[in-house]
Amino acid sequence: MRRTLLLLLVLAATGAWLIAGADQGLRREHVVATGVPLDVVHPSGDGRRPGVVVAHGYSGSARMMAPFGDSLAARGYVVVMLDFTGHGANTRPMAPGTTDMLQPDLDAAVAHLRSLPDVDPSKIALVGHSMGGGAVTRYAAAHPDITATVAISMPDATVATAEQPARLLTMAGALEFPSFRAVATSVAGARADREARIVSGVEHITILFAPETHRETAAWLDSAFGGAPDNGAIPFPGRRLTGAMLLVLAFFIGLHPLASLLGGTPGTPWPRLPSLAATVRVVAVTTTAAVPSAVIARFLPTNHLPLAIAGYVAGFAAVCGTLLLAYARKRSRGTRRNRPQLLVVLPYAILAAGAPVHFGLTHAWPVGPRWWLLPIVWAGFALLAYGAELSADDNPLLLLPIAAVVVVVLVAAAAVNLTSGFVALIVAPMIALLIWQALWSVVLRRFATPTWLIALTGSAVVAWPLAVALPLTT
């Protein structure tokens, strides 16, 4: 136990140090300009400097783009990162449409940047990822006074013309869908002062944390402005993400001693690898439940929730979980002891889901309507988790093939337009969340935790990040 607690403390302290130390003496402030939340990063030193607006992608936030604030401020730029309408701390709902609807937010960010006393208003650049990449490209095309633009993983080539914008760098990940690489190369090829870069070994999200992405971005801006204001070294972009992952690991390691304190000596051995027959059974059962659920979810009232994609996904989870429950009721169930003190693991799970994400990755504190949308999304995933727990019998490792089927069916639903194609872009974090849920189940089953509590706890670590990341809509 002592060794476990020592490891927990080392991981938590290291994670907190990595996140807190990412500032490296930079001055940060949070402001709201014409209703748009902005995170501003000022480098040390005097005099006016070029400024950069950094725009996040769909389901992102200013906090997710913080590594670009670190990198560019280290080079001497003043950086403004914004929360687009419906994202992060911005409570205004996002109307359906194109990147046109994001232009007023960029107007507010650029205007605020130009108003800062340490910024040269004639030297402004834009950096954006995914949806934000399209938005900044469209903005630069309409505002030729923008000095340079960097568009990362831009999904649409129509935001640029052969004439505008000038001095544009496009980037895409080598592991992204081919369409992203095609957009990057086609847009860059239209003008001699544009270039394209394909970043090796990364996909749509990990491209944000790749050192190559940050080096290329900084080099492009340095060239456009005639040199960097400072010659500071670019810090490791994955520092905050690494810190968040260490905090996640610390919270998971802490679950066992917490459950032991509340529930006593473990009464159930660690699970063994399930048999092939058991795996085939749960895959067949889950597929039988998930496929019709994907169709039914398209017509549920949850699709009208003002939270993009989440309504469909929560409806799918609820229907699939209900069908799994109907199947599981026909099978014999073991009994679990009633240990009300184990309810403490529920707020612990919320803290474990929210704290690392909020401090190390993206804005994870519910704002505005998210407070009442979160319980709805949570309820849908709780039903799915409860049905999965019962269908897995007494081996929580069977939750992994169940999760695999769920992810595959959701991606297939996006491919046939039952839901947004964006689902396919968040496969990696969805898989990570579902694996995390299964690992929590492994630990909690050791202490004869009631199945309903395991489901509530496990679904919290999945539903919370989804409910706070997906954009609010009209």
Disulfide bonds with the S-S distance in Angstrom:
none
